[in-house]
Amino acid sequence: MESIKKLFALKKSEFKAKISDNEDEEDREQIRITYYQSGYGASKKASGNPVVLRTGLHNLYNSFEDQCRKQLAEQQRLKQPYKEEQERQRTELKKRETAISIYHEQEKSINANIDTKKFEMVDVKQNPDNYGIDVDKRPKAQFYIGLLLLIPITIYLFVFYISASYSGFFKDFETDSVAAAIFDANAFSKAISHGLLEAIFVGTLPFAFMGLGYLIHMFQKNKGKLSFIKITALFLLTFVFDVILAYLIERKIFLYDAVLGEKFTPELAIKSVNFWGIIFAGFVVYIIWGLVFDFVMHEYENLDKIKAFIRVKKEELKNLLLKRIELQESMDKIKQQITSIKGKIAELQSKIDGFVFPVKEYLHYHYQYKEGWYQAISAELALPHKEKDELLNRCEEVAKMHLSEHNMNEMDFQHLLFTKN
């Protein structure tokens, strides 16, 4: 025991030289010999007693640990890797905190855009002009009123043209009544009885007039001389067809009451009130239908512009919501990384606040001390060979237990870290 105390009392300068970065091989060799001699002398004095060896190793470890704690410069050198890793982790933390800050700004921008889109979807119905949509502010009521007028006028034109075309081309008149000639309740069924082609002609003729009305509406969208000429031509075509129908019907009525040898001429048709009545019963109503149809289509397009605007906003809103979800997922991922990095920084800080025990350095001198102890048993003790072997085995068990108690029985690490709790 005295030799161990003398070792740390007398060789403090050598121990400091051991931990210093500037130690040389001569100092290390001197320290090794000192540990060897200390173990040799202690073993000789204690006759190799394992109990004394246990105490000696314990004092050796405590003294070495105490010296390590006092070597601040060496501790700073040993802790430098932990400090460098901590700085690296802090840099990573700053990067992620910056990313979170950017994501928060993006989230605010997305939320503001979402609120704006929702407001625009509601406000566009009341203030379409604010969004560059040239429509009436309340087109829905006008659209339904126009549609309500258009339906019965359309039905009237279907009835008129089916009856008039049948009367003009296929009917044999049994009366000179204009009303009976134009409005025949059984015109379509009679046309079917005459044949399939007659039925198709009579049934589809109103659609031709509807098509002309649709073309007039489409041509009105394009302003210019060409569009005006096309619209005029369509109106003239419709008027000419109505004149032909009126002429045929008026001719059949005239011939029904005509005296033998009396002929029907265009001049008589022009002078006939019935002739103009038939034209205006069809053509004037057709013009009214065209105007109402154009109005309804215009209001529908107004509605459709607003609906199209809302559809676009809904799609933009959907994309914004998806983007916000993706952004929130990215933020959650980074927040988890931040928590993990903070944990690593705290763990590294606890290591920096603790101290590093140089395991291999200690083991080097531990084995020198143990070697001196075993050499003294072999050389100095007058014991039978078998008893010496038993004593050496018992001392070896004590040495192994000492290393195991201090977690130094594995040789695959350089330092043992004692953290500050």
C-alpha positions in Angstrom: 0.0 0.0 0.0 2.9 2.4 0.8 4.5 1.7 -2.5 1.2 2.7 -4.3 0.9 5.9 -2.4 4.5 6.7 -3.0 3.9 6.0 -6.7 1.2 8.7 -7.0 3.0 11.1 -4.6 6.4 10.8 -6.1 5.5 10.3 -9.7 2.8 13.0 -10.2 5.0 14.8 -12.7 5.5 11.6 -14.7 1.7 10.9 -14.7 1.0 14.5 -16.0 3.6 13.9 -18.7 1.7 10.7 -19.6 -1.5 12.6 -20.3 0.1 15.5 -22.0 0.3 15.6 -25.8 4.1 16.4 -25.6 5.1 13.3 -23.6 8.0 11.4 -25.1 8.9 7.7 -25.1 11.4 8.0 -22.3 8.7 9.4 -19.9 6.3 6.6 -20.9 8.9 4.0 -20.3 9.7 5.4 -16.9 6.1 5.4 -15.9 5.7 1.8 -17.1 8.7 0.8 -15.0 7.3 2.7 -12.0 4.0 0.9 -12.2 5.8 -2.4 -12.6 8.0 -1.7 -9.6 5.1 -0.6 -7.5 3.2 -3.8 -8.3 6.3 -5.9 -7.6 7.0 -4.2 -4.3 3.4 -4.3 -3.1 3.1 -8.0 -4.0 6.3 -8.9 -2.2 5.3 -7.0 0.9 1.8 -8.6 0.9 3.0 -12.1 -0.1 0.8 -11.9 -3.2 -2.4 -11.9 -1.2 -5.4 -11.5 -3.7 -7.3 -9.4 -1.2 -4.4 -6.9 -1.0 -4.2 -7.0 -4.8 -7.9 -6.1 -5.0 -7.3 -3.1 -2.8 -4.2 -2.1 -4.7 -6.0 -2.2 -8.0 -8.9 -0.3 -6.6 -6.5 2.4 -5.3 -4.7 2.4 -8.6 -7.9 3.0 -10.5 -9.1 5.8 -8.2 -5.8 7.6 -8.3 -5.7 7.3 -12.1 -9.3 8.6 -12.4 -8.6 11.5 -10.0 -5.6 12.5 -12.1 -7.7 12.3 -15.3 -10.3 14.6 -13.8 -7.6 17.1 -12.9 -6.0 17.1 -16.4 -8.3 19.8 -17.9 -6.3 20.3 -21.1 -6.3 16.6 -21.8 -10.0 16.4 -21.0 -10.6 19.2 -23.5 -8.6 17.3 -26.1 -10.5 14.1 -25.5 -13.9 15.9 -25.6 -13.1 17.8 -28.8 -14.8 15.2 -31.0 -18.0 15.5 -29.0 -17.8 19.3 -29.2 -17.3 19.1 -33.0 -20.2 16.7 -33.3 -22.4 19.0 -31.1 -21.6 22.0 -33.4 -22.4 20.0 -36.4 -25.7 19.0 -34.8 -26.4 22.6 -33.9 -25.8 23.6 -37.5 -28.3 21.0 -38.6 -30.7 22.3 -36.0 -30.4 25.8 -37.4 -31.0 24.5 -40.9 -34.2 22.8 -39.9 -35.4 25.7 -37.8 -34.9 27.9 -40.8 -36.8 25.4 -42.9 -39.6 25.3 -40.4 -39.8 29.1 -40.4 -40.0 29.1 -44.2 -42.7 26.4 -44.1 -44.7 28.5 -41.6 -44.6 31.5 -44.0 -45.6 29.2 -46.9 -48.5 27.8 -44.7 -49.7 31.3 -43.9 -49.6 32.2 -47.6 -51.5 29.0 -48.6 -54.1 29.6 -45.8 -54.6 33.2 -47.1 -55.0 31.9 -50.6 -57.5 29.3 -49.5 -59.6 32.0 -47.7 -59.3 34.2 -50.8 -60.5 31.4 -53.2 -63.5 30.7 -50.9 -64.4 34.3 -50.7 -64.1 34.8 -54.5 -66.4 31.7 -55.2 -69.1 33.4 -53.1 -68.5 37.0 -54.1 -68.3 36.4 -57.9 -72.1 35.7 -57.9 -72.8 39.2 -56.6 -69.9 41.1 -58.1 -68.8 39.4 -61.3 -67.3 42.7 -62.6 -64.7 42.6 -59.9 -63.3 39.5 -61.5 -63.3 40.6 -65.1 -66.6 38.7 -65.9 -68.9 40.9 -68.1 -72.3 39.6 -67.0 -75.4 40.9 -65.3 -75.2 40.7 -61.6 -78.3 38.7 -61.3 -78.5 36.6 -64.5 -80.2 33.6 -62.9 -83.7 35.1 -62.7 -83.6 36.5 -66.2 -82.4 33.2 -67.5 -85.3 31.3 -66.0 -87.8 33.9 -67.1 -86.5 33.7 -70.7 -86.5 29.9 -70.6 -90.1 30.0 -69.3 -91.1 32.0 -72.4 -88.9 30.0 -74.8 -90.5 26.6 -74.1 -94.1 27.4 -75.1 -92.9 29.4 -78.1 -90.9 26.4 -79.2 -93.9 24.1 -78.8 -96.0 26.6 -80.9 -93.4 26.6 -83.7 -93.2 22.8 -83.7 -97.0 22.6 -84.0 -97.1 25.4 -86.6 -94.4 24.0 -88.9 -95.5 20.4 -88.6 -99.1 21.4 -89.4 -98.2 24.0 -92.1 -95.7 21.8 -93.9 -98.2 18.9 -93.9 -100.9 21.2 -95.2 -98.7 22.8 -97.8 -97.2 19.6 -99.2 -99.4 16.6 -98.5 -102.9 17.6 -97.3 -106.1 17.4 -99.4 -108.3 20.3 -98.3 -111.8 19.7 -97.3 -112.5 23.2 -96.1 -111.5 26.8 -97.0 -110.8 27.6 -93.3 -107.3 29.1 -92.8 -107.2 27.9 -89.2 -108.0 24.4 -90.2 -105.4 24.5 -93.0 -102.6 25.7 -90.7 -103.4 24.0 -87.4 -104.3 20.4 -88.0 -104.2 18.5 -84.7 -103.7 15.2 -86.6 -101.1 16.4 -89.0 -98.2 14.2 -87.8 -100.3 11.1 -87.5 -101.7 11.7 -91.0 -98.2 12.2 -92.3 -97.2 8.8 -90.8 -100.2 7.2 -92.5 -99.0 8.6 -95.9 -95.6 7.1 -95.4 -92.3 7.1 -93.5 -90.6 9.7 -95.7 -93.6 12.1 -95.3 -93.5 11.6 -91.5 -89.7 12.3 -91.4 -90.1 15.4 -93.5 -92.9 16.8 -91.4 -91.3 15.8 -88.1 -87.8 17.2 -88.8 -88.7 20.4 -90.6 -89.1 22.3 -87.3 -85.6 21.3 -86.3 -84.3 22.9 -89.4 -85.8 26.2 -88.3 -84.4 25.7 -84.8 -81.0 25.1 -86.4 -81.3 28.4 -88.3 -82.2 30.2 -85.1 -79.1 28.7 -83.4 -76.9 29.7 -86.3 -78.2 33.3 -86.1 -77.3 33.3 -82.4 -73.8 32.0 -83.1 -73.2 34.5 -85.9 -74.2 37.3 -83.6 -71.2 36.6 -81.4 -68.8 37.7 -84.1 -69.2 41.3 -85.0 -68.5 42.4 -88.5 -69.9 42.7 -92.0 -69.6 39.0 -92.8 -71.6 38.0 -89.7 -74.2 40.6 -90.6 -74.5 39.2 -94.2 -74.8 35.7 -92.9 -77.6 36.6 -90.4 -79.5 38.6 -93.1 -79.2 35.6 -95.4 -80.6 33.3 -92.8 -83.5 35.6 -92.1 -84.2 35.9 -95.8 -84.0 32.1 -96.2 -86.5 31.6 -93.3 -88.8 34.3 -94.8 -88.7 32.7 -98.3 -89.6 29.3 -96.9 -92.5 30.8 -94.9 -93.6 32.6 -98.1 -93.5 29.2 -100.0 -95.6 27.5 -97.3 -98.1 30.4 -97.2 -98.3 30.4 -101.0 -98.9 26.6 -101.1 -101.6 26.7 -98.4 -103.3 29.8 -99.9 -103.3 28.2 -103.3 -105.0 25.0 -102.0 -107.6 27.1 -100.2 -108.2 29.1 -103.4 -108.5 26.1 -105.6 -111.0 24.5 -103.1 -113.5 27.3 -103.8 -112.3 28.3 -107.3 -114.7 28.4 -110.3 -113.7 26.1 -113.2 -111.0 27.8 -115.2 -110.0 30.3 -112.5 -106.2 30.3 -111.8 -104.2 31.2 -108.7 -101.4 33.7 -109.3 -98.7 35.2 -107.1 -100.5 38.5 -107.4 -103.6 37.1 -105.9 -101.5 35.6 -103.0 -99.8 38.9 -102.3 -103.3 40.6 -102.1 -104.7 37.8 -99.8 -104.9 38.5 -96.1 -104.7 34.8 -95.4 -101.4 34.7 -97.3 -99.8 37.3 -95.0 -101.6 35.8 -91.9 -99.8 32.5 -92.5 -96.4 34.2 -93.0 -96.7 36.2 -89.9 -98.1 33.3 -87.9 -94.8 31.5 -88.6 -92.1 34.1 -89.4 -92.9 36.7 -86.9 -93.3 34.1 -84.1 -90.0 32.6 -85.4 -88.3 36.0 -85.0 -89.7 36.3 -81.5 -88.4 32.8 -80.8 -85.0 33.7 -82.1 -84.8 36.8 -79.9 -85.9 35.0 -76.8 -83.5 32.1 -77.6 -80.6 34.5 -78.1 -81.5 36.2 -74.8 -81.7 32.9 -73.0 -78.4 31.7 -74.4 -76.8 35.0 -73.5 -78.0 34.6 -69.9 -76.9 31.0 -69.8 -73.5 32.0 -71.0 -73.4 34.6 -68.2 -74.3 31.8 -65.7 -71.7 29.5 -67.4 -69.0 32.2 -67.1 -69.6 32.3 -63.4 -69.8 28.6 -63.1 -66.6 28.2 -65.1 -64.9 30.8 -62.8 -66.1 28.8 -59.8 -64.9 25.6 -61.3 -61.4 27.0 -61.8 -61.4 28.3 -58.2 -62.5 24.9 -56.9 -59.6 23.3 -58.8 -57.2 25.9 -57.4 -58.6 25.4 -53.9 -58.2 21.6 -54.3 -54.5 22.0 -55.3 -53.9 24.4 -52.4 -55.4 22.0 -49.9 -53.2 19.2 -51.3 -50.2 21.5 -51.1 -51.0 22.4 -47.5 -51.3 18.7 -46.6 -47.9 18.0 -48.2 -46.4 21.0 -46.4 -47.8 19.9 -43.0 -46.3 16.4 -43.6 -42.9 18.0 -44.4 -43.2 20.2 -41.3 -44.1 17.2 -39.1 -41.1 15.3 -40.4 -38.7 18.2 -39.8 -40.2 18.8 -36.3 -39.4 15.1 -35.5 -35.9 15.7 -36.8 -35.6 18.8 -34.6 -36.6 16.9 -31.6 -34.1 14.1 -32.4 -31.3 16.6 -33.0 -32.1 18.5 -29.7 -31.9 15.1 -28.0 -28.5 14.4 -29.5 -27.2 17.9 -28.5 -28.4 17.3 -25.0 -26.7 13.9 -24.9 -23.5 15.4 -26.3 -23.6 18.2 -23.7 -23.9 15.6 -20.9 -20.8 14.0 -22.3 -19.0 17.3 -22.5 -20.0 18.1 -18.9 -18.7 14.7 -17.8 -15.1 13.5 -18.2 -13.4 11.0 -20.5 -11.5 8.1 -19.0 -8.7 6.9 -21.3 -9.3 3.1 -21.0 -6.3 1.9 -23.0 -4.0 4.2 -21.2 -5.2 2.9 -17.9 -5.1 -0.8 -19.0 -1.5 -0.3 -20.1 -0.4 0.6 -16.6 -2.9 -1.8 -15.0 -1.2 -4.7 -16.8 2.3 -3.3 -15.8 1.2 -3.2 -12.2 -0.3 -6.7 -12.4 2.8 -8.1 -14.2 5.0 -6.7 -11.3 2.6 -8.4 -8.8 2.8 -11.8 -10.6 6.6 -11.5 -11.0 7.0 -10.9 -7.2 4.9 -14.0 -6.5 7.0 -16.1 -8.9 10.4 -14.8 -7.8 10.1 -13.8 -4.1 7.7 -16.2 -2.5 9.0 -19.6 -1.3 6.0 -21.7 -2.1 5.4 -25.0 -3.8 4.8 -24.7 -7.6 1.2 -25.9 -7.2 0.4 -23.3 -4.5 2.0 -20.5 -6.6 -0.2 -21.5 -9.5 -3.3 -21.4 -7.4 -2.3 -18.1 -5.9 -1.7 -16.7 -9.4 -5.1 -18.0 -10.6 -6.8 -16.3 -7.6 -5.0 -13.1 -8.3 -6.0 -13.3 -12.0 -9.7 -13.7 -11.0 -9.4 -10.6 -8.8 -7.8 -8.7 -11.7 -10.5 -9.7 -14.1 -13.3 -8.9 -11.6 -11.7 -5.5 -11.1 -11.9 -4.8 -14.9 -15.4 -6.1 -15.1 -16.6 -3.9 -12.3 -15.4 -0.9 -14.2 -16.7 -2.1 -17.6 -13.2 -2.4 -19.0 -13.2 -6.2 -19.7 -13.8 -5.4 -23.4 -10.9 -4.2 -25.5 -12.8 -2.7 -28.5 -13.0 0.9 -27.3 -10.5 3.6 -26.7 -12.2 5.7 -24.0 -14.8 5.3 -21.3 -17.2 8.3 -21.0 -18.6 9.3 -17.6 -21.6 11.7 -18.3 -22.8 14.3 -15.9 -26.3 13.5 -14.6 
